[in-house]
Amino acid sequence: MNSWSEVNNDFKKTANTTQLMDEEPEIFDGSSLYSHFCNVWQNSQTSLSEIPIKYGEACYKTVRRLPKIFTKLSHRRGLPNIRSVTEMINLERNTWSLISNIYLDRFQCETKTGTTESSDLSNFNHSEKEIIRLLYEKDSELRETQILIDWLELLVREQIEEVAERYECLFNQTTAWENTAHLLNYLPKSELTKRRLIKELHPDVVTLTGNELDQKDQIDDDRYVNYLFLCLRGGDLHRAQLLCTQRGEYWRAISLEGWRPFHYSGFIESESKEMEKAFNEDEELGESGPFYMKLTVEGNPTRILYKSVCWWNSENVKLRSFERAIYATLSGNLDVLTQILPASWTDQTWAHCRALVEARVDSSLRSLLNTGPRADTLAVTGKTTKHWPLDGGLTLPDSAWTPGDWTLSDAFARVDARLGWSAIGCLEKCSSNSSSNLRMQTVIRSAVNDFLMDDTSCLYTNDDGFRNANANNNGSDIQSPSVYAIVYCIFYAVQQTVMLRNYDSFLATLANIMPKLVCYGLGDGVVPEIGPIQPPDFSRVGNIDQVVCHTLRFLTHFVLFLKSAESDIQDVACSEIIKAYLCFLMVIKNADLVAYYTSALHNESLRIQWYSWFSAETIQPSEREHCLSLAVTYGFDIVKLTRSIVKLLRQRMNLPGEQQYAHIISSLRNMSSEYFTGLLDGDIDNKNDGGEIGRLSDIDKQRIISLDWLFYNPSQRGEALCVANSLLRLFITFRSLNAAKKVISKLPTGTLEQAKVICEKSGSPASLVNTIREFECYVLYLEGREAFADWYEQVHTKRPTKPSALTTAAASNLTHTTYGPRGLAQRLALEESKKEYLARLERWRYDTRLDTQNAAEKLIALLTYPKPGWLIDISQAENSQSQASTAITPPTTEDNNNNNNNDNNNNNIREEQQPDLYEMKHAEVKVESDVVAGEDKETVAAGDEEDIFSGLGESCATRQLQMSILREACLSETVFLILRLYQTAGLHQKCIELSNLIADNEHGLFKLLSVDQLKSLLHHICQSIQHFIDNELDPLGYSSAAK
C-alpha cells in the first residue's frame, strides 16, 4: 500500500474516485486493521497491558486519516459509507481506551496486593486531599468509577477540541449583553418595563428582578453557558475558566474552583517532622527558605459551604437550565443533572457515576473528620467552635448522600431505568427475536450532539429506510432495532461489562446474536435461528457491511484479551464470537487470518471443521499448499484436516451430481440383456468410453482434484488409495472410464509401493491390505478395458483399405489391354500397389494377433484373479469359508436334485431382481455422499477389524455392497468381451475353454450371470461348435482324424 501522503496526492489528481476505491479499498473501509490487529495480538501477548493501548493507537491512526478523504466523498454516491466506518472505528478506539485504563489499574492492583501497608487516616488530621487519596487507594470500586468518569469526560473533551475554534470565537467578547446595554441607553424606563427588560447590568440582575435580557443576548448567553457546561462535562475546567476571564466574568471563573479538597501540609505528620528537621538544621533561613516553601495551603477549606450553595443554586428554578446544570455538576445534584442532560447513555452514566463518587467521598470525609461539614468558614485548622452548629443551616438533603451507598451495578441499573432501555437488554431481545422500539437516533444522542445540532455525525441517519429495506429482503423478518443501533449497544454493553466484570452472561448473550450479526454483515437475506454458527454459505453472500465486520473484529480481539486477562471465561461463547469473525474472513478469502483465528477455537473438532470448510474452497494448487503450510504453523493435525477436507469435498460434489446422473441410472436399469447382446452382435462402437456417458464432467474433475489434499503427506498414501478406490467405484459404475483413468494418473508416482511399505510398517491391517488389493483390481480392469479398446480399434479402424486399382473391374481392364509403354507402366504400378497392400495387411494381422493376445490375457486375468477373486476382500472370503465349513454335509442324490431346483429358482430370482441392483448402486452412492461429518467410527458387521479410514467418510457396508454389484457387472461384461474377441479373431476353441472356465466351481463365474446372459452366452458358444462341425471337427474343436 502507498503512503497516506501519496494516496492524498493521487486522490487530488484522480477525478474518478471509484477507481481509487478499487485500487486502495483499505483507504475507505479501514480493512488494513484486520491484519494489523492480528499482528499486534501475536507479537504482544507477553505484555498484556500494552495490547489495548496498541489497538487504540491503530484505530486512532485510521480515524485520523479517513476524514481527510471523507470531506471530499461525503456527497458521492456508490462509494462505501465512510462516515459509518469512521464513527464505528472511533467508537472502538474509545472502548479500547477504557479497557486499557481499567485493566492497567487492575494489573497494578494485583501486583501491589499484599505488599502495601495500610495507612492510618487519623494521621492526616483534616487534610481532605490526603484522605481522598488514601480512600481511592483502598476502594477499588471508587477508583474504577473515577476512571470511568475521566474516560467519559475525555470523550467529550476531544469532541470539544474539534469544534473549539469554530465556536469559541463567538464567546470572545469584552462586553457582555451588548444588545441589552444598547437598549438601556436609548429606551426610556417605561419602555423597558413594558418589555420586561432589566434596568441595570450585573450578573444576578435577572435572578433578582425577574426581568429578562434582550432576546439575542439571551440566546447568545444560553449558548455560552451551554458551552461552559460542556467544558465541565468534558472535565476541561481550564478551558471554561479561560472563556470566563475573556468575557470578564472573573467571578464565574473563581466559582469553578471551590470544589477542590482542602489540604494544609502542616496537617501531615511526616511533612511536619521533615519541616521541623529542616528548621533545626538551619535556623537562620528566611521567609524564602525551604521551610516556608513547604507550608502550603491548597483547595477550599470551606468546601462544604461551597457545595451547599451550589446545590441550592441548582435547585433554583429561576436560573437558566444549563446554569443549573453547572451548579448541579459542582455539587453532585443528580436529580437536576439527569433532568437537564439528554437521554444519552454516556451522559447519564457520567452523571450517575459522578454522583456516586461525590456522595461516597463526602460521606467518608464527613465521618473521618469527625466535625461534620465545615460551617465555621474561619477555621483554618478545620476545628469548629463549640457554639457553632455542625451544619450551620446548610444541611444537604438526604438525596445528596444516597448515591454513596450505591454500587457501580446500582448506578448502571438506575441509568437504564432513566433511559427506558439498556444496551444489554437490547441485545437480549435481539437474540430472542423480541421486538424493540430502540432507534438509532436514541442511541447516538448526547449533550455534545445536541449542542452541535446540524454538525451531529451519526452512523446511520435513515433508520427507517434501513429497516424497511431489510424487511423486504428475501422475505426475511428482521426485527428492530436496526443493525447499527445493535452495534452501538454492543459497545455500550462491553463498556458496562468491563466495569462490572460480569462476563459470563454478557458473552452468552453475544454468542446468541452472532448468527444474526453475521447475516447482517455478509448481506445474507435469510436470518438463521439461534444456535451454533455454521460456516458460511458462499453462494448466499451479498454486499459486505464493513461496520458489522469491524465490530466482529473488535469482539474477537476483546474475547481473546479476556481469555488471557481473566480466569473462568466461557470457551464456548468465545468460540462463537470467533466463528462469527471467521465467517467474514472466509468470505474475503484471507487464508493467513483464517488459519490463525481458527487455531484460537477451543475445540479441536471445531478447528478441523472450520479450517477444512475454508480449505475446501481453494482451487489453485499454490493456495492449497499455502493453506496446509499455515495449518502446520498453527498446530493443526494435518492427517485429520486432510481427511475432513476430502470428506467435505466428496459430500459437496455429490449433491449437485445426483440429478446429473439420473439418466445414467435409468439407462443402466434397461441395459442388462440388450447391452451384452450388443457386445456379441458387433453393435458397439466404444461409445461407452468416449460418448456422453464417459465424458468427464466438471463435477468429475472436482472429485479428482479432491485427491490432491492427500498427496502432501507421504504417510497418507494409503488414505489416498482409499479415496481413489471410492472414486473409481463411482466412475466405473457410471461407465465413465475416462474419469477413472484420470484418477489413476492423478496419483503420484510410487503411490502403490509407498502404501505397501506403510502397510508393512503398521502390521498389515486388514483395511489397508484390502484397499491395496482393491486398487490393483481396478487397475487391472482398466488395463483390460483399454487393451480391448485398442484391439477393437485395431480390428475395425486400422485394417488397411484395399486400393481402388485392385478392384475387379480395374484388374480385368488391365488384363485385356495391349502391351505398350502405357500399359506396361500401369501393370507395374498395379503390382507395386498390390505388394504394398499385402505388406500392410500382413503387418496389420501381426499387430492384431498381438493385440488379441494382450487383450485376452488381461481380460482372462480378471476372471482368474487370485483367490478369493476379483473385488473380494480377503477377510470377507475367510469369513465366508469359515461359515461354509461349519455347514458342510455329504450331498445326497435328493440334495443334488434340490440344489438344481434351487439354482434354477435363484437364477429366476436374480433375473427378476437385476434392475434393482442398479437402483441399489445409485442409492449407495448417494449414501456415501451423505455421510455425516461428525461420524468418526463405524462398526463392521462382518469381522472385528476397525476401519482406519472412517475419517474419510468411507462406509464399510456401502463399500462391500458397491464392490459386490460392481464385481457382478464388470465380470459379466468381461465374459462377453472375451467371447466377442475370440469369435472375431476366429479362436472358436478358446470360446469352448471360456465356457469351461465359467462353469468351473473354483471361480464360480456362472453365479454372476443372469438367465438371459447365460442363454445368450450359450447361444454364441453353440455357434462356435457349429463352426467346428462345419469344418469337419468335433464339437470341442479337435480333428476327427485325430480320434
PyMOL commands that set and color helices and strands:
alter all, ss='L'
color gray80, all
select helices_A, chain A and resi 4-13+17-23+26-29+32-43+48-73+82-112+121-124+128-138+140-170+178-186+189-194+205-209+215-233+237-246+250-255+265-267+269-281+290-294+303-314+321-331+334-340+345-369+398-400+402-405+408-419+423-431+440-444+447-455+463-471+483-500+503-522+538-540+546-565+571-587+591-599+604-615+621-633+638-660+662-669+672-681+687-690+698-710+714-733+737-746+751-761+766-796+804-806+808-815+821-863+874-885+893-929+950-952+956-985+988-999+1005-1008+1011-1030
alter helices_A, ss='H'
color red, helices_A
select strands_A, chain A and resi 263-264+297-298
alter strands_A, ss='S'
color yellow, strands_A
deselect
rebuild
show_as cartoon
